[in-house]
Amino acid sequence: MAYMGGDSYNTLGTLDSSLWNDVPVRLFLEEQLPCCLPTFHAIPDQYDWTSIHAISKASSATTVGVLEFLVGFITQLGGSTGFPYSKDYSLMTRVLWSLFPPNTFSQGLKLLSDATSTPQDPGISWSKRAECAPNDDPDCNDIYLWLLGTFFLWFVLALYFDNIVPNASRVRKSAFYFLKPGYWTGKGGNRVEVQIRGLAKTYPGTTKFGCCKCKKTAPYLALKGLWINIAKDQLFCLLGPNGAGKTTTINCLTGINPVTGGDALIYGNPVRSSVGMSNIRKMIGVCPQSGEEHLRLFASIKGLPPASINPMVEKSLAEVKLTEAGKIRAGSYSGGMKRRLSVAVSHIGMDPITRRHVWDIIQETKEGRAIILTTHSMEEADILSDRIGILAKGRLRCIGTSIRLKSRFGTGFVTNISFAESNNQENNNNDHNGEAGAED
Ligand SMILES: Nc1ncnc2c1ncn2[C@@H]1O[C@H](COP(=O)(O)OP(=O)(O)OP(=O)(O)O)[C@@H](O)[C@H]1O
């Protein structure tokens, strides 16, 4: 797995959430998708999570198989009475009945048995297959054709439902997926890699014990049902004021914070399932990191030259008195130590040139990935993102391209431009003034 900035990006998931608050840019990068994976499309917003899943387990397939056999057996008993292949029944009844292959099959067996019930019966030869039934009743030829036709019908329907019914990872294609050229060519279309489906996060209230009474804070709903799809090769930027829920969103997607409502699918892996999250963690490469490694990570995110990183890390650790604890896992630090590490992280500077360099890296990294970027910098969002979502108080307020958001919601700028007179004009004037002056 290769993320921009090398191995250092593998540690994103281990960062303490408090550390993220001190860096201007937060990134959530996804593993490059192997081109052979099937495409899947956005689940419509009205998608019902409680809807029944496709037959995803062998045990379910066995149950359905046995049920089908039982139903087939019962209908065959009905068919043995002559139903519905006689003139008493309408054509529609016959057609509907014949759509279930066991019925047609049992009719074929009945014809065979009638043709071979006594030693004198001639049986049915292949050449006489169209003459084995009396009157207009279906003959063996009709039975063959019906069995062949219904085989293809059910096969196509099985393929279709397999695609549109949510799979074990709750991923499904749109009902008209087969009309999209990308489905047949394997190319094109915006492949949705990250699907945030009604993501909600409630932080539990805390109880503080005082000397006389204990104080309980109410649970806080930080994310109130977020719905976003992020396609491959796109950078999605989450903007919003402090406390909007940006960090919470990223933390929920990376598994730092457990989700309390809705779900999110990352390459089809749901963040709410432990199996899904362990797959996601493999993609984003979560592993425990020391304070020293955190600083290295941020130094490479901020584009510091590799040669300067080690001296800078040593200096920063010394400044915040964490030299001895530098090699210990940051997760085991005390609150104070974490805060000091945050200060050291925030001191890793990013001048405009390195900032441009980081932007270039992000742009180059976009291909084959879905990237979520959260930042307070509107300029950064404008330059880097394909789509921007603006969060406020845990809700997505608007979403769209930068141009669209600006034209829809932007108040715009009124620019006054004053032009200096052209040199020629100026020279002419000077000459003229000079002459005039001289005249004066
Ligand atoms: N562990 C927590 N317990 C209780 N409330 C929390 C916790 N973490 C965050 N919050 C609250 O959830 C809300 C969203 O916080 P979050 O950090 O996601 O916002 P943000 O958009 O990332 O802000 P910033 O831009 O300042 O980083 C805030 O009101 C915050 O106070």
The ligand as a MOL file (V3000), in Angstrom:
LIG
                    3D

  0  0  0     0  0            999 V3000
M  V30 BEGIN CTAB
M  V30 COUNTS 31 33 0 0 0
M  V30 BEGIN ATOM
M  V30 1 N -15.3510 13.3260 22.9160 0
M  V30 2 C -16.3290 14.2470 22.8440 0
M  V30 3 N -17.2820 14.3020 23.7810 0
M  V30 4 C -18.3010 15.1940 23.6950 0
M  V30 5 N -18.4200 16.0790 22.6850 0
M  V30 6 C -17.4990 16.0770 21.7290 0
M  V30 7 C -16.3960 15.1610 21.7480 0
M  V30 8 N -15.6310 15.3810 20.6350 0
M  V30 9 C -16.2330 16.3810 19.9720 0
M  V30 10 N -17.3370 16.8080 20.6350 0
M  V30 11 C -18.2480 17.8520 20.2000 0
M  V30 12 O -18.7760 17.4930 18.9210 0
M  V30 13 C -18.8970 18.6520 18.1170 0
M  V30 14 C -18.1640 18.3970 16.8050 0
M  V30 15 O -16.7730 18.3650 17.0810 0
M  V30 16 P -15.6910 18.1600 15.9430 0
M  V30 17 O -14.3710 18.0920 16.6140 0
M  V30 18 O -16.0860 17.0190 15.1010 0
M  V30 19 O -15.8330 19.5120 15.1160 0
M  V30 20 P -14.8990 20.0670 13.9390 0
M  V30 21 O -15.7970 20.4920 12.8420 0
M  V30 22 O -13.8480 19.1000 13.5940 0
M  V30 23 O -14.2550 21.3290 14.6250 0
M  V30 24 P -12.7800 21.9420 14.3980 0
M  V30 25 O -12.8070 22.6140 13.0820 0
M  V30 26 O -12.6500 22.9120 15.5120 0
M  V30 27 O -11.7940 20.8400 14.4590 0
M  V30 28 C -18.3150 19.8110 18.9000 0
M  V30 29 O -19.3800 20.5560 19.4570 0
M  V30 30 C -17.5060 19.1530 19.9850 0
M  V30 31 O -17.5480 19.9310 21.1710 0
M  V30 END ATOM
M  V30 BEGIN BOND
M  V30 1 1 1 2
M  V30 2 1 2 3
M  V30 3 2 2 7
M  V30 4 2 3 4
M  V30 5 1 4 5
M  V30 6 2 5 6
M  V30 7 1 6 7
M  V30 8 1 6 10
M  V30 9 1 7 8
M  V30 10 2 8 9
M  V30 11 1 9 10
M  V30 12 1 10 11
M  V30 13 1 11 12
M  V30 14 1 11 30
M  V30 15 1 12 13
M  V30 16 1 13 14
M  V30 17 1 13 28
M  V30 18 1 14 15
M  V30 19 1 15 16
M  V30 20 2 16 17
M  V30 21 1 16 18
M  V30 22 1 16 19
M  V30 23 1 19 20
M  V30 24 2 20 21
M  V30 25 1 20 22
M  V30 26 1 20 23
M  V30 27 1 23 24
M  V30 28 2 24 25
M  V30 29 1 24 26
M  V30 30 1 24 27
M  V30 31 1 28 29
M  V30 32 1 28 30
M  V30 33 1 30 31
M  V30 END BOND
M  V30 END CTAB
M  END
